Amino acid sequence: MSNIVWHQHSIDQAARGAQKGQNPVLLWFTGLSGSGKSTLAGALERALFEHGFHTYLLDGDNVRHGLCKDLGFSLEDRDENLRRVGEVAKLMVDSGLVVLSAFISPTREERDRVRALFPQGQFVEVHVSTPLSVCESRDPKGLYAKARKGEIANFTGISSPYEVPESAELTIDTSKGDLGTQVNGLLAYLKAIEVLN
Ligand code: PPS
């Protein structure tokens, strides 16, 4: 990157967060398709929003309609998808937001690359660990059935790998317990790390 010099803004992240009365953070939900990432992240965002927090939820399906619509599901394309999303999330955190994201993000390397963009404590990995058998039985979009018939290539958990996180801050299996309890657990964690007062 020759001839490009970083421009230091006069308003920093701490000032932007303070104006909103919050400590910016990225909550990174990872898990299989159908594991409940979007449902959980959406419910947590709703709870935070109702508490007056300034939030934004980045979701795989939505981002792939715009920013990443040129990308498919090869491991290379997923890498690029998550590189872009990580950079966007970093900008959003820098703007003082509480950011939530719901991407399969199947490899440890990809997730750790995003983690490395943030200081310690500002990236919270939430492994939505719902077993493949449950995800497949839910099959909300009918994609597992198509993948089993060979109609979708590189389908995570069927014909493309998912590496279970080894150092997630939180693990939630949505086949056990109810959504309200899971959201309360997440809120309690955010209080413990002083994102919430
Ligand atoms: S990734 O791996 O993080 O880049 O994937 P992501 O951007 O989160 O996109 C996942 C959603 O895309 C749909 N879909 C597939 N998922 C997995 N594998 C293949 N081949 C595939 N093709 C389409 C699927 O609906 C995923 O949504 P969720 O919400 O995870 O079920």
py3Dmol code that shows the C-alpha trace and the ligand (Angstrom):
import py3Dmol

protein = """\
ATOM      1  CA  MET A   1       0.000   0.000   0.000  1.00  0.00           C
ATOM      2  CA  SER A   2       2.388   2.654  -1.152  1.00  0.00           C
ATOM      3  CA  ASN A   3       1.465   6.343  -1.176  1.00  0.00           C
ATOM      4  CA  ILE A   4      -1.469   5.834   1.196  1.00  0.00           C
ATOM      5  CA  VAL A   5      -1.255   7.428   4.624  1.00  0.00           C
ATOM      6  CA  TRP A   6      -3.740   6.803   7.464  1.00  0.00           C
ATOM      7  CA  HIS A   7      -5.846   9.899   8.217  1.00  0.00           C
ATOM      8  CA  GLN A   8      -6.488  10.347  11.929  1.00  0.00           C
ATOM      9  CA  HIS A   9     -10.027  11.571  12.644  1.00  0.00           C
ATOM     10  CA  SER A  10     -10.451  14.273  15.263  1.00  0.00           C
ATOM     11  CA  ILE A  11     -13.360  12.326  16.864  1.00  0.00           C
ATOM     12  CA  ASP A  12     -12.317   8.920  18.152  1.00  0.00           C
ATOM     13  CA  GLN A  13     -14.278   5.753  18.899  1.00  0.00           C
ATOM     14  CA  ALA A  14     -14.450   6.458  22.641  1.00  0.00           C
ATOM     15  CA  ALA A  15     -16.002   9.875  21.986  1.00  0.00           C
ATOM     16  CA  ARG A  16     -18.508   8.431  19.527  1.00  0.00           C
ATOM     17  CA  GLY A  17     -19.477   5.681  21.985  1.00  0.00           C
ATOM     18  CA  ALA A  18     -19.689   8.136  24.899  1.00  0.00           C
ATOM     19  CA  GLN A  19     -22.061  10.370  22.945  1.00  0.00           C
ATOM     20  CA  LYS A  20     -24.356   7.346  22.622  1.00  0.00           C
ATOM     21  CA  GLY A  21     -23.771   6.364  26.255  1.00  0.00           C
ATOM     22  CA  GLN A  22     -22.397   2.930  25.369  1.00  0.00           C
ATOM     23  CA  ASN A  23     -19.234   0.889  24.926  1.00  0.00           C
ATOM     24  CA  PRO A  24     -19.014  -0.279  21.310  1.00  0.00           C
ATOM     25  CA  VAL A  25     -18.576  -4.009  20.744  1.00  0.00           C
ATOM     26  CA  LEU A  26     -18.963  -6.698  18.060  1.00  0.00           C
ATOM     27  CA  LEU A  27     -21.001  -9.807  18.936  1.00  0.00           C
ATOM     28  CA  TRP A  28     -20.091 -12.425  16.334  1.00  0.00           C
ATOM     29  CA  PHE A  29     -22.631 -15.263  16.063  1.00  0.00           C
ATOM     30  CA  THR A  30     -21.249 -18.319  14.247  1.00  0.00           C
ATOM     31  CA  GLY A  31     -22.916 -21.654  13.549  1.00  0.00           C
ATOM     32  CA  LEU A  32     -24.492 -23.913  10.975  1.00  0.00           C
ATOM     33  CA  SER A  33     -27.306 -22.829   8.664  1.00  0.00           C
ATOM     34  CA  GLY A  34     -30.537 -23.182  10.653  1.00  0.00           C
ATOM     35  CA  SER A  35     -28.729 -23.148  14.004  1.00  0.00           C
ATOM     36  CA  GLY A  36     -30.619 -20.034  15.130  1.00  0.00           C
ATOM     37  CA  LYS A  37     -27.911 -17.376  14.674  1.00  0.00           C
ATOM     38  CA  SER A  38     -30.208 -14.800  13.081  1.00  0.00           C
ATOM     39  CA  THR A  39     -33.086 -15.488  15.484  1.00  0.00           C
ATOM     40  CA  LEU A  40     -30.858 -15.166  18.536  1.00  0.00           C
ATOM     41  CA  ALA A  41     -28.972 -12.120  17.263  1.00  0.00           C
ATOM     42  CA  GLY A  42     -32.255 -10.504  16.193  1.00  0.00           C
ATOM     43  CA  ALA A  43     -33.873 -11.079  19.586  1.00  0.00           C
ATOM     44  CA  LEU A  44     -30.811  -9.747  21.405  1.00  0.00           C
ATOM     45  CA  GLU A  45     -30.733  -6.707  19.133  1.00  0.00           C
ATOM     46  CA  ARG A  46     -34.425  -6.060  19.850  1.00  0.00           C
ATOM     47  CA  ALA A  47     -33.760  -6.239  23.627  1.00  0.00           C
ATOM     48  CA  LEU A  48     -30.754  -3.892  23.347  1.00  0.00           C
ATOM     49  CA  PHE A  49     -32.683  -1.506  21.106  1.00  0.00           C
ATOM     50  CA  GLU A  50     -35.526  -1.377  23.621  1.00  0.00           C
ATOM     51  CA  HIS A  51     -32.984  -0.583  26.345  1.00  0.00           C
ATOM     52  CA  GLY A  52     -31.970   2.466  24.265  1.00  0.00           C
ATOM     53  CA  PHE A  53     -28.754   1.103  22.730  1.00  0.00           C
ATOM     54  CA  HIS A  54     -27.646   2.095  19.234  1.00  0.00           C
ATOM     55  CA  THR A  55     -27.242  -1.219  17.444  1.00  0.00           C
ATOM     56  CA  TYR A  56     -26.889  -2.757  14.002  1.00  0.00           C
ATOM     57  CA  LEU A  57     -27.287  -6.365  12.891  1.00  0.00           C
ATOM     58  CA  LEU A  58     -25.243  -7.643   9.947  1.00  0.00           C
ATOM     59  CA  ASP A  59     -26.754 -10.836   8.531  1.00  0.00           C
ATOM     60  CA  GLY A  60     -25.291 -13.251   5.970  1.00  0.00           C
ATOM     61  CA  ASP A  61     -28.375 -13.534   3.794  1.00  0.00           C
ATOM     62  CA  ASN A  62     -28.820  -9.733   3.667  1.00  0.00           C
ATOM     63  CA  VAL A  63     -25.187  -8.824   3.064  1.00  0.00           C
ATOM     64  CA  ARG A  64     -25.147 -11.300   0.183  1.00  0.00           C
ATOM     65  CA  HIS A  65     -27.897  -9.236  -1.510  1.00  0.00           C
ATOM     66  CA  GLY A  66     -25.598  -6.208  -1.795  1.00  0.00           C
ATOM     67  CA  LEU A  67     -22.042  -5.777  -0.527  1.00  0.00           C
ATOM     68  CA  CYS A  68     -21.202  -9.445  -1.218  1.00  0.00           C
ATOM     69  CA  LYS A  69     -23.608 -10.318  -4.018  1.00  0.00           C
ATOM     70  CA  ASP A  70     -20.694 -11.228  -6.282  1.00  0.00           C
ATOM     71  CA  LEU A  71     -19.631 -14.036  -3.910  1.00  0.00           C
ATOM     72  CA  GLY A  72     -20.659 -17.694  -3.700  1.00  0.00           C
ATOM     73  CA  PHE A  73     -19.908 -20.456  -1.201  1.00  0.00           C
ATOM     74  CA  SER A  74     -16.472 -21.758  -2.180  1.00  0.00           C
ATOM     75  CA  LEU A  75     -14.021 -21.490   0.719  1.00  0.00           C
ATOM     76  CA  GLU A  76     -12.288 -18.625  -1.129  1.00  0.00           C
ATOM     77  CA  ASP A  77     -15.547 -16.696  -1.561  1.00  0.00           C
ATOM     78  CA  ARG A  78     -16.546 -17.269   2.078  1.00  0.00           C
ATOM     79  CA  ASP A  79     -13.116 -15.933   3.083  1.00  0.00           C
ATOM     80  CA  GLU A  80     -13.707 -12.775   1.056  1.00  0.00           C
ATOM     81  CA  ASN A  81     -17.292 -12.475   2.358  1.00  0.00           C
ATOM     82  CA  LEU A  82     -16.050 -12.533   5.935  1.00  0.00           C
ATOM     83  CA  ARG A  83     -13.081 -10.265   5.222  1.00  0.00           C
ATOM     84  CA  ARG A  84     -15.466  -7.602   3.916  1.00  0.00           C
ATOM     85  CA  VAL A  85     -17.936  -8.115   6.749  1.00  0.00           C
ATOM     86  CA  GLY A  86     -15.141  -7.895   9.333  1.00  0.00           C
ATOM     87  CA  GLU A  87     -13.970  -4.585   7.885  1.00  0.00           C
ATOM     88  CA  VAL A  88     -17.539  -3.214   7.775  1.00  0.00           C
ATOM     89  CA  ALA A  89     -18.134  -4.340  11.362  1.00  0.00           C
ATOM     90  CA  LYS A  90     -14.914  -2.616  12.402  1.00  0.00           C
ATOM     91  CA  LEU A  91     -16.121   0.662  10.868  1.00  0.00           C
ATOM     92  CA  MET A  92     -19.459   0.267  12.637  1.00  0.00           C
ATOM     93  CA  VAL A  93     -17.798  -0.412  15.990  1.00  0.00           C
ATOM     94  CA  ASP A  94     -15.564   2.585  15.337  1.00  0.00           C
ATOM     95  CA  SER A  95     -18.701   4.683  14.881  1.00  0.00           C
ATOM     96  CA  GLY A  96     -19.724   3.768  18.446  1.00  0.00           C
ATOM     97  CA  LEU A  97     -22.341   1.107  17.699  1.00  0.00           C
ATOM     98  CA  VAL A  98     -23.120  -2.187  19.406  1.00  0.00           C
ATOM     99  CA  VAL A  99     -22.792  -4.451  16.362  1.00  0.00           C
ATOM    100  CA  LEU A 100     -24.193  -7.970  16.045  1.00  0.00           C
ATOM    101  CA  SER A 101     -23.405 -10.290  13.159  1.00  0.00           C
ATOM    102  CA  ALA A 102     -24.857 -13.621  12.042  1.00  0.00           C
ATOM    103  CA  PHE A 103     -22.651 -15.472   9.564  1.00  0.00           C
ATOM    104  CA  ILE A 104     -21.891 -19.168   9.340  1.00  0.00           C
ATOM    105  CA  SER A 105     -18.181 -18.198   9.289  1.00  0.00           C
ATOM    106  CA  PRO A 106     -17.134 -21.855   9.053  1.00  0.00           C
ATOM    107  CA  THR A 107     -13.385 -21.715   9.677  1.00  0.00           C
ATOM    108  CA  ARG A 108     -11.377 -20.756  12.758  1.00  0.00           C
ATOM    109  CA  GLU A 109      -8.946 -18.844  10.595  1.00  0.00           C
ATOM    110  CA  GLU A 110     -11.688 -16.575   9.214  1.00  0.00           C
ATOM    111  CA  ARG A 111     -13.152 -15.920  12.645  1.00  0.00           C
ATOM    112  CA  ASP A 112      -9.729 -15.285  14.179  1.00  0.00           C
ATOM    113  CA  ARG A 113      -8.903 -12.881  11.358  1.00  0.00           C
ATOM    114  CA  VAL A 114     -11.942 -10.794  12.289  1.00  0.00           C
ATOM    115  CA  ARG A 115     -11.110 -11.102  15.997  1.00  0.00           C
ATOM    116  CA  ALA A 116      -7.616  -9.740  15.273  1.00  0.00           C
ATOM    117  CA  LEU A 117      -9.141  -6.502  13.948  1.00  0.00           C
ATOM    118  CA  PHE A 118     -10.332  -5.627  17.463  1.00  0.00           C
ATOM    119  CA  PRO A 119      -8.700  -5.011  20.830  1.00  0.00           C
ATOM    120  CA  GLN A 120      -9.100  -7.683  23.511  1.00  0.00           C
ATOM    121  CA  GLY A 121     -12.682  -7.813  24.798  1.00  0.00           C
ATOM    122  CA  GLN A 122     -14.302  -5.938  21.922  1.00  0.00           C
ATOM    123  CA  PHE A 123     -14.929  -9.056  19.803  1.00  0.00           C
ATOM    124  CA  VAL A 124     -17.293 -11.517  21.456  1.00  0.00           C
ATOM    125  CA  GLU A 125     -17.632 -14.850  19.656  1.00  0.00           C
ATOM    126  CA  VAL A 126     -20.954 -16.594  20.263  1.00  0.00           C
ATOM    127  CA  HIS A 127     -20.986 -20.183  19.032  1.00  0.00           C
ATOM    128  CA  VAL A 128     -24.551 -21.217  18.204  1.00  0.00           C
ATOM    129  CA  SER A 129     -23.853 -24.890  18.697  1.00  0.00           C
ATOM    130  CA  THR A 130     -27.210 -26.415  17.720  1.00  0.00           C
ATOM    131  CA  PRO A 131     -26.381 -29.919  16.397  1.00  0.00           C
ATOM    132  CA  LEU A 132     -26.441 -30.597  12.651  1.00  0.00           C
ATOM    133  CA  SER A 133     -29.254 -33.146  13.100  1.00  0.00           C
ATOM    134  CA  VAL A 134     -31.484 -30.444  14.641  1.00  0.00           C
ATOM    135  CA  CYS A 135     -30.550 -27.830  12.018  1.00  0.00           C
ATOM    136  CA  GLU A 136     -31.306 -30.354   9.303  1.00  0.00           C
ATOM    137  CA  SER A 137     -34.659 -31.295  10.815  1.00  0.00           C
ATOM    138  CA  ARG A 138     -35.622 -27.600  11.037  1.00  0.00           C
ATOM    139  CA  ASP A 139     -34.474 -26.916   7.462  1.00  0.00           C
ATOM    140  CA  PRO A 140     -36.365 -23.571   7.383  1.00  0.00           C
ATOM    141  CA  LYS A 141     -35.344 -22.765   3.805  1.00  0.00           C
ATOM    142  CA  GLY A 142     -35.348 -26.323   2.451  1.00  0.00           C
ATOM    143  CA  LEU A 143     -31.627 -26.019   1.738  1.00  0.00           C
ATOM    144  CA  TYR A 144     -30.494 -29.178   3.588  1.00  0.00           C
ATOM    145  CA  ALA A 145     -32.940 -31.262   1.535  1.00  0.00           C
ATOM    146  CA  LYS A 146     -31.537 -29.734  -1.649  1.00  0.00           C
ATOM    147  CA  ALA A 147     -27.953 -30.238  -0.445  1.00  0.00           C
ATOM    148  CA  ARG A 148     -28.640 -33.924   0.351  1.00  0.00           C
ATOM    149  CA  LYS A 149     -30.008 -34.356  -3.195  1.00  0.00           C
ATOM    150  CA  GLY A 150     -26.817 -32.786  -4.545  1.00  0.00           C
ATOM    151  CA  GLU A 151     -28.666 -29.708  -5.789  1.00  0.00           C
ATOM    152  CA  ILE A 152     -26.498 -27.294  -3.750  1.00  0.00           C
ATOM    153  CA  ALA A 153     -22.717 -27.612  -3.830  1.00  0.00           C
ATOM    154  CA  ASN A 154     -20.465 -26.810  -0.863  1.00  0.00           C
ATOM    155  CA  PHE A 155     -23.266 -26.830   1.696  1.00  0.00           C
ATOM    156  CA  THR A 156     -21.920 -26.272   5.206  1.00  0.00           C
ATOM    157  CA  GLY A 157     -22.085 -29.394   7.365  1.00  0.00           C
ATOM    158  CA  ILE A 158     -22.985 -31.600   4.379  1.00  0.00           C
ATOM    159  CA  SER A 159     -20.410 -31.032   1.678  1.00  0.00           C
ATOM    160  CA  SER A 160     -18.346 -28.189   3.135  1.00  0.00           C
ATOM    161  CA  PRO A 161     -16.673 -28.073   6.559  1.00  0.00           C
ATOM    162  CA  TYR A 162     -17.670 -26.279   9.761  1.00  0.00           C
ATOM    163  CA  GLU A 163     -14.878 -25.973  12.310  1.00  0.00           C
ATOM    164  CA  VAL A 164     -16.244 -25.824  15.843  1.00  0.00           C
ATOM    165  CA  PRO A 165     -14.868 -22.794  17.740  1.00  0.00           C
ATOM    166  CA  GLU A 166     -12.268 -23.591  20.412  1.00  0.00           C
ATOM    167  CA  SER A 167     -12.252 -20.233  22.145  1.00  0.00           C
ATOM    168  CA  ALA A 168     -15.739 -18.768  21.836  1.00  0.00           C
ATOM    169  CA  GLU A 169     -16.710 -16.489  24.695  1.00  0.00           C
ATOM    170  CA  LEU A 170     -20.205 -18.030  24.740  1.00  0.00           C
ATOM    171  CA  THR A 171     -21.827 -21.225  23.454  1.00  0.00           C
ATOM    172  CA  ILE A 172     -25.579 -21.541  23.010  1.00  0.00           C
ATOM    173  CA  ASP A 173     -27.475 -24.585  21.759  1.00  0.00           C
ATOM    174  CA  THR A 174     -30.874 -23.272  20.636  1.00  0.00           C
ATOM    175  CA  SER A 175     -32.395 -26.761  20.772  1.00  0.00           C
ATOM    176  CA  LYS A 176     -32.144 -26.525  24.584  1.00  0.00           C
ATOM    177  CA  GLY A 177     -34.008 -23.866  26.568  1.00  0.00           C
ATOM    178  CA  ASP A 178     -36.081 -20.979  25.328  1.00  0.00           C
ATOM    179  CA  LEU A 179     -35.171 -17.847  23.421  1.00  0.00           C
ATOM    180  CA  GLY A 180     -35.993 -15.472  26.314  1.00  0.00           C
ATOM    181  CA  THR A 181     -33.621 -17.285  28.687  1.00  0.00           C
ATOM    182  CA  GLN A 182     -30.889 -17.326  26.040  1.00  0.00           C
ATOM    183  CA  VAL A 183     -31.265 -13.578  25.417  1.00  0.00           C
ATOM    184  CA  ASN A 184     -31.156 -12.919  29.176  1.00  0.00           C
ATOM    185  CA  GLY A 185     -27.926 -14.949  29.366  1.00  0.00           C
ATOM    186  CA  LEU A 186     -26.423 -12.810  26.616  1.00  0.00           C
ATOM    187  CA  LEU A 187     -27.548  -9.599  28.352  1.00  0.00           C
ATOM    188  CA  ALA A 188     -26.004 -10.826  31.624  1.00  0.00           C
ATOM    189  CA  TYR A 189     -22.713 -11.482  29.817  1.00  0.00           C
ATOM    190  CA  LEU A 190     -22.784  -7.968  28.320  1.00  0.00           C
ATOM    191  CA  LYS A 191     -23.328  -6.554  31.800  1.00  0.00           C
ATOM    192  CA  ALA A 192     -20.405  -8.597  33.130  1.00  0.00           C
ATOM    193  CA  ILE A 193     -18.055  -7.183  30.482  1.00  0.00           C
ATOM    194  CA  GLU A 194     -19.503  -3.693  31.085  1.00  0.00           C
ATOM    195  CA  VAL A 195     -21.016  -3.158  27.654  1.00  0.00           C
ATOM    196  CA  LEU A 196     -24.298  -2.679  29.528  1.00  0.00           C
ATOM    197  CA  ASN A 197     -24.481  -0.765  32.797  1.00  0.00           C
TER     198      ASN A 197
END
"""
ligand_1 = """\
31
PPS
S -20.491 -17.811 5.191
O -20.063 -19.225 5.158
O -20.283 -17.220 6.525
O -19.841 -17.015 4.121
O -22.064 -17.871 4.919
P -23.149 -16.698 5.132
O -22.712 -15.441 4.451
O -23.467 -16.610 6.574
O -24.410 -17.228 4.329
C -25.147 -18.310 4.809
C -26.559 -18.324 4.241
O -26.551 -18.611 2.851
C -27.497 -19.637 2.529
N -26.742 -20.632 1.735
C -25.771 -21.459 2.164
N -25.266 -21.726 3.397
C -24.266 -22.648 3.479
N -23.745 -23.290 2.432
C -24.221 -23.068 1.177
N -23.691 -23.725 0.134
C -25.287 -22.127 1.011
N -25.985 -21.671 -0.060
C -26.862 -20.779 0.399
C -28.111 -20.126 3.794
O -29.443 -19.663 3.781
C -27.347 -19.441 4.900
O -28.213 -18.777 5.820
P -28.390 -19.224 7.359
O -29.083 -18.038 7.986
O -27.026 -19.467 7.934
O -29.262 -20.420 7.320
"""
view = py3Dmol.view(width=600, height=400)
view.addModel(protein, "pdb")
view.setStyle({"model": 0}, {"cartoon": {"style": "trace"}})
view.addModel(ligand_1, "xyz")
view.setStyle({"model": 1}, {"stick": {}})
view.zoomTo()
view.show()
